[in-house]
């Protein structure tokens, strides 16, 4: 995950190529930290999110994680992941600056 500034534009670059930018708990935390830092920068007017690799923006929810936790009966970890995913989506939806997702290739919910 790379967060950088280009003039008055913040750029969050998703770069988990081998996992198609799947939203793991640690990846959501990294993205959120970058966005929080950009949100408090008063000179930054807009934030863009894009994938470093053009084949996939993000494949979204980590379904393999959920499947394996269900198979192992680890329902508490499923609940924790889904709560983190909900909180991440809520954070994105109430973000205080214009946030543009530059999607190329596959993008999934």
N, C-alpha and C positions, 0 to 999 in steps of 0.2 A: 504494500500500500504506500503510495507516494502522495504527499500533499505539498503543493508548491503555489507560489504566487507569480502571476504574469500580469504586470501592471496592476490594474484594479480588479483583476479576475483571479479567484482562487480555483485551483485545479486539483481535484482528487482523482488520482489514477489508480484504478483497480488492477492489480497485477498478480493474482493467484492463477496463473495460466494453467497449471496442471490440474486445478480443481474447477475450472470454468467460473471463477469468482463466486463460488457457492458461499452462501451466508452462514459461515460457521460462527460460533459465539465470539471467538477471538477476532475474526475478520470484522464482524459488526462493531466490536469495541474499537478497533483501529480506525474504521471509517468515522465512527462517531467522534472520536478524539480529534481527528483532523477537521471535521466540520465544526466542532465546538471552538477550536482555535481560530478558524476563519470567521466564525460568527461574531467574535468579539473585536476583530480588526475593523475599525471604523472606516478605513480607507478602501477596504475591499467591498466592491459594489455587488458582485454576483459570484456564484460558485458553480462550477461545472464538475460533473462526475463523468468519467469516461473509462473505458477499458484500455489497458496498454496494448492488448492484442485485439484485432478487429473481428475475430471469429465469434466472440461471445462477450456481451456486456456483463450479464450475470445470470446464472441458472437458478438463482433464488434460494429457496429453502433447502436445507441439508437433509433431503429425504433418506439418504443412506444412514445417517446418524439416527434419525427417528426410528427407522426400521430395526436397526440392530439393538437399540435401547428397548424397543418393544419386545423383541425376541428374547431379550435377557430379563424382561420384567422390571426394567429400571424406569418405572413410570414417573418417579420424582424428577429424573433428569430430563424426560420428555417435557414435563410441565415447566421446568426451569428454562429449557430452550425456547419453548413456545412463548413464555412470558418475555424473555429477552427479545425475541423476534417482534412481538407486539410492541414493546417499548421502543425498539429501533424504528419500526414503521411509524409510530406516533411521533417520535422525534423528527423524522424526515418530514412528516406532514405539517408540523407546526414550526418548521425552520424559519428563522426571521429574515432571511435574505432570499432573493431569487435563486433557486437551485435548479440547474438544468442537467438532465441526464442525456448525454450524447450516446445514443444506442446505435451500434452497428452489429451486424450478425445476429446471433440468437439472444433473446431477452425473455426471461420467464418470470412469472409471479412467484 
